[in-house]
Amino acid sequence: MKMFYLRGCLLLGLMLGMAGLAQAEIAVIVNLDSGISKLSTSQVKRLFLGKSRRLPNGQRALPVNQEEGSPVREEFNSKVLKKNERQIKAYWSKKIFSGKAQAPKELGNDAAVKAFVAENPNAIGFIDARHVDDSIRVVLRVR
């Protein structure tokens, strides 16, 4: 009986932890030297779907994605791109095959995205807002 109770508590804890991830705030970030202070959800969506290739400052955009399976990526896909992972894969397969665009570069996690954006003036990425610091600029917050 004790074992069943402990398993139930563990499962409940995992579920609550995952629910917390689903409610995490996402920060869309750019390099401090980009000159960009704010972007709309629509602008970010266009950049990450390859429909727009330039940042508002006129520079060529370098969007970076988190790796597939990342909870932050799933939230971003759902809330900003309005697509699930399967739809994103199908979308990019068509774009790449037709030669119209290239999918955003994928990096491993929040720290990797933040470091890449901090080092590249034209980069734009997204991270869990809890990892924001003064090495990057937040241009959009998504709840």
Residue frames as qw, qx, qy, qz and C-alpha x, y, z in Angstrom:
[[0.000, 0.885, 0.465, 0.000, 0.00, 0.00, 0.00],
 [0.319, -0.777, 0.101, 0.533, 2.85, 2.40, 0.86],
 [0.414, -0.111, 0.596, 0.679, 4.50, 1.73, -2.52],
 [0.195, 0.639, 0.655, 0.354, 1.26, 2.57, -4.36],
 [0.170, -0.927, -0.254, 0.217, 0.94, 5.80, -2.37],
 [0.401, -0.587, 0.318, 0.628, 4.55, 6.81, -3.11],
 [0.366, 0.182, 0.672, 0.618, 4.10, 6.11, -6.84],
 [0.065, 0.813, 0.558, 0.152, 0.91, 8.18, -6.84],
 [0.268, -0.878, -0.039, 0.396, 2.68, 11.08, -5.14],
 [0.434, -0.318, 0.504, 0.676, 5.58, 10.86, -7.57],
 [0.281, 0.447, 0.694, 0.489, 3.23, 10.82, -10.56],
 [0.058, -0.913, -0.400, 0.044, 1.26, 13.78, -9.20],
 [0.373, -0.727, 0.166, 0.552, 4.49, 15.69, -8.62],
 [0.400, -0.035, 0.617, 0.676, 5.63, 15.04, -12.18],
 [0.163, 0.674, 0.644, 0.325, 2.27, 16.13, -13.56],
 [0.181, -0.931, -0.217, 0.230, 2.30, 19.32, -11.53],
 [0.433, -0.510, 0.360, 0.650, 5.88, 20.01, -12.62],
 [0.329, 0.229, 0.669, 0.626, 4.95, 19.59, -16.27],
 [0.026, 0.849, 0.518, 0.100, 1.90, 21.83, -15.80],
 [0.313, -0.813, 0.026, 0.490, 4.29, 24.46, -14.43],
 [0.399, -0.179, 0.553, 0.709, 6.38, 24.17, -17.59],
 [0.220, 0.565, 0.684, 0.406, 3.28, 24.63, -19.71],
 [0.112, -0.938, -0.325, 0.034, 2.67, 27.94, -17.93],
 [0.573, -0.362, 0.107, 0.727, 6.25, 29.21, -18.29],
 [0.260, 0.909, 0.041, -0.324, 6.71, 32.63, -19.80],
 [0.777, 0.232, 0.288, 0.510, 8.75, 32.67, -23.00],
 [0.093, -0.836, 0.113, 0.529, 11.12, 35.53, -23.76],
 [0.731, 0.578, 0.179, 0.316, 11.94, 36.28, -27.39],
 [0.477, -0.730, 0.148, 0.467, 15.46, 37.70, -27.34],
 [0.625, 0.731, -0.022, 0.272, 17.85, 39.63, -29.57],
 [0.668, 0.053, -0.186, 0.718, 21.42, 40.85, -29.32],
 [0.257, -0.734, -0.284, 0.560, 21.99, 44.00, -27.27],
 [0.180, -0.414, 0.326, 0.830, 23.58, 45.75, -30.27],
 [0.289, 0.410, 0.787, 0.360, 20.70, 45.02, -32.66],
 [0.085, -0.005, -0.053, -0.995, 18.95, 48.32, -31.99],
 [0.478, -0.354, -0.631, -0.498, 15.64, 46.46, -31.73],
 [0.165, -0.212, 0.600, -0.753, 13.60, 47.11, -28.60],
 [0.579, 0.188, 0.583, -0.538, 10.26, 45.48, -29.36],
 [0.191, 0.069, -0.804, -0.559, 8.67, 43.02, -31.82],
 [0.715, -0.030, 0.113, -0.689, 5.08, 41.93, -32.25],
 [0.704, -0.049, 0.701, -0.103, 3.99, 38.30, -32.13],
 [0.743, 0.632, 0.190, -0.115, 3.23, 38.58, -35.85],
 [0.280, 0.841, -0.462, -0.022, 6.75, 39.82, -36.65],
 [0.372, -0.470, 0.795, -0.092, 8.32, 37.00, -34.64],
 [0.789, 0.236, 0.545, -0.160, 6.08, 34.42, -36.32],
 [0.646, 0.755, -0.060, -0.090, 7.06, 35.68, -39.77],
 [0.055, 0.766, -0.639, 0.033, 10.78, 35.53, -38.89],
 [0.455, -0.300, 0.826, -0.143, 10.59, 31.99, -37.50],
 [0.757, 0.374, 0.524, -0.114, 8.54, 30.72, -40.45],
 [0.487, -0.095, 0.519, 0.696, 10.93, 32.22, -42.99],
 [0.281, 0.786, 0.527, 0.163, 8.26, 34.57, -44.36],
 [0.026, 0.987, -0.123, 0.099, 10.37, 37.55, -43.39],
 [0.872, 0.104, -0.168, 0.448, 14.14, 37.41, -43.64],
 [0.302, 0.460, -0.201, 0.810, 15.02, 40.83, -42.30],
 [0.322, -0.493, -0.575, 0.569, 14.88, 42.32, -38.84],
 [0.071, 0.932, 0.351, -0.061, 13.23, 45.74, -38.43],
 [0.295, -0.775, 0.259, 0.494, 16.74, 47.28, -38.48],
 [0.582, 0.705, -0.270, -0.302, 17.15, 46.01, -42.07],
 [0.071, -0.530, 0.844, 0.036, 19.73, 43.37, -41.21],
 [0.666, 0.052, -0.682, -0.296, 19.31, 39.77, -42.33],
 [0.708, -0.467, 0.270, -0.456, 17.68, 37.81, -39.49],
 [0.400, 0.290, -0.863, 0.103, 19.34, 34.76, -37.98],
 [0.743, -0.388, 0.071, -0.540, 16.56, 32.93, -36.09],
 [0.246, 0.283, -0.905, 0.200, 17.62, 30.14, -33.72],
 [0.780, -0.307, -0.280, -0.468, 15.35, 27.44, -32.40],
 [0.474, -0.462, 0.695, -0.282, 15.62, 25.16, -29.41],
 [0.083, 0.181, -0.955, -0.219, 16.04, 21.44, -30.01],
 [0.623, -0.201, -0.521, -0.547, 13.03, 19.30, -30.83],
 [0.658, -0.339, -0.661, 0.122, 11.28, 18.02, -27.71],
 [0.222, 0.042, -0.403, 0.887, 12.19, 21.06, -25.63],
 [0.049, -0.666, -0.697, 0.261, 9.21, 22.22, -23.52],
 [0.025, -0.626, -0.015, 0.779, 10.05, 25.85, -24.35],
 [0.030, 0.142, -0.679, -0.720, 10.03, 25.04, -28.08],
 [0.052, -0.436, -0.887, -0.142, 6.66, 23.29, -27.78],
 [0.048, -0.725, -0.451, 0.518, 5.22, 26.36, -26.00],
 [0.028, -0.498, 0.291, 0.816, 6.71, 28.70, -28.60],
 [0.007, -0.081, -0.834, -0.545, 5.36, 26.61, -31.48],
 [0.075, -0.576, -0.813, 0.044, 1.92, 26.52, -29.93],
 [0.108, -0.782, -0.375, 0.486, 1.61, 30.12, -28.73],
 [0.030, -0.645, 0.267, 0.716, 3.57, 32.04, -31.38],
 [0.056, 0.220, -0.769, -0.597, 3.63, 29.88, -34.51],
 [0.703, 0.132, 0.230, -0.660, 0.18, 28.35, -33.81],
 [0.776, 0.308, -0.508, -0.210, 1.46, 24.94, -34.96],
 [0.854, -0.428, 0.295, -0.027, 2.46, 21.65, -33.36],
 [0.372, -0.553, 0.652, 0.362, 5.80, 19.92, -34.04],
 [0.582, 0.261, 0.735, 0.230, 4.35, 17.70, -36.78],
 [0.365, 0.878, 0.310, -0.010, 2.95, 20.73, -38.61],
 [0.134, -0.883, 0.342, 0.293, 6.25, 22.58, -38.26],
 [0.514, -0.258, 0.737, 0.355, 8.17, 19.63, -39.76],
 [0.526, 0.542, 0.628, 0.188, 5.75, 19.41, -42.70],
 [0.156, 0.970, 0.087, -0.165, 5.93, 23.17, -43.24],
 [0.207, -0.772, 0.505, 0.326, 9.75, 23.21, -43.33],
 [0.618, 0.026, 0.732, 0.286, 9.93, 20.10, -45.50],
 [0.478, 0.748, 0.444, 0.120, 7.96, 21.91, -48.20],
 [0.014, 0.980, -0.121, -0.155, 9.93, 25.16, -47.85],
 [0.424, -0.577, 0.622, 0.317, 13.32, 23.42, -47.95],
 [0.631, 0.225, 0.698, 0.253, 12.34, 21.13, -50.85],
 [0.405, 0.842, 0.337, 0.118, 11.16, 24.10, -52.91],
 [0.597, 0.148, -0.031, 0.788, 14.34, 26.03, -52.08],
 [0.088, -0.821, -0.265, -0.498, 12.31, 28.94, -50.71],
 [0.345, -0.795, 0.287, -0.408, 13.76, 29.03, -47.22],
 [0.540, 0.197, -0.750, 0.328, 15.93, 27.32, -44.65],
 [0.652, -0.634, -0.412, -0.065, 14.71, 26.24, -41.22],
 [0.230, -0.879, 0.304, -0.285, 16.11, 28.08, -38.19],
 [0.414, 0.391, -0.755, 0.326, 19.31, 26.71, -36.72],
 [0.786, -0.513, -0.278, -0.204, 18.66, 24.43, -33.72],
 [0.156, 0.527, -0.640, 0.537, 20.52, 24.77, -30.45],
 [0.425, -0.080, -0.881, 0.192, 20.33, 22.56, -27.38],
 [0.359, -0.616, -0.641, 0.284, 18.76, 24.63, -24.63],
 [0.097, -0.972, -0.214, 0.010, 18.10, 28.06, -23.11],
 [0.492, -0.694, 0.263, 0.456, 21.78, 28.62, -22.25],
 [0.544, 0.042, 0.574, 0.611, 22.95, 27.77, -25.78],
 [0.221, 0.768, 0.487, 0.351, 20.33, 30.03, -27.39],
 [0.254, -0.952, -0.085, 0.151, 21.12, 32.90, -25.03],
 [0.546, -0.499, 0.385, 0.552, 24.89, 32.59, -25.66],
 [0.482, 0.306, 0.592, 0.569, 24.41, 32.44, -29.44],
 [0.078, 0.890, 0.388, 0.229, 22.13, 35.50, -29.47],
 [0.397, -0.864, 0.050, 0.307, 24.52, 37.42, -27.19],
 [0.523, -0.370, 0.492, 0.590, 27.37, 36.77, -29.66],
 [0.313, 0.273, 0.675, 0.611, 25.52, 37.38, -32.96],
 [0.094, 0.240, 0.114, -0.960, 24.09, 40.85, -33.72],
 [0.468, 0.052, -0.430, -0.770, 21.44, 39.54, -36.16],
 [0.270, -0.114, -0.954, 0.057, 20.30, 36.58, -34.07],
 [0.563, -0.270, 0.107, -0.774, 16.83, 36.17, -32.62],
 [0.397, -0.021, -0.915, 0.065, 15.81, 33.31, -30.35],
 [0.614, -0.532, -0.091, -0.575, 13.57, 32.36, -27.47],
 [0.344, 0.146, -0.818, 0.438, 14.19, 31.09, -23.97],
 [0.461, -0.638, -0.608, 0.105, 12.33, 30.46, -20.74],
 [0.020, -0.867, -0.009, -0.497, 11.96, 33.96, -19.25],
 [0.737, -0.670, 0.033, 0.077, 13.49, 32.75, -15.97],
 [0.804, -0.099, 0.186, 0.557, 16.87, 32.68, -17.76],
 [0.303, 0.860, 0.116, 0.393, 16.85, 36.30, -18.95],
 [0.576, -0.549, -0.082, 0.600, 19.84, 38.37, -17.89],
 [0.087, 0.892, -0.043, -0.441, 21.60, 41.52, -19.05],
 [0.391, -0.290, 0.676, 0.552, 23.54, 39.75, -21.85],
 [0.121, 0.334, 0.768, 0.533, 20.53, 39.89, -24.20],
 [0.275, 0.071, 0.112, -0.952, 17.46, 42.07, -24.86],
 [0.261, 0.399, 0.869, -0.133, 13.88, 40.82, -24.52],
 [0.129, 0.050, -0.350, -0.927, 11.71, 42.07, -27.40],
 [0.654, -0.213, -0.358, -0.631, 8.58, 40.02, -26.70],
 [0.213, -0.151, 0.861, -0.436, 7.18, 38.12, -23.73],
 [0.604, -0.084, -0.571, -0.550, 4.70, 35.32, -24.36],
 [0.408, -0.216, 0.697, -0.548, 2.55, 33.78, -21.63]]
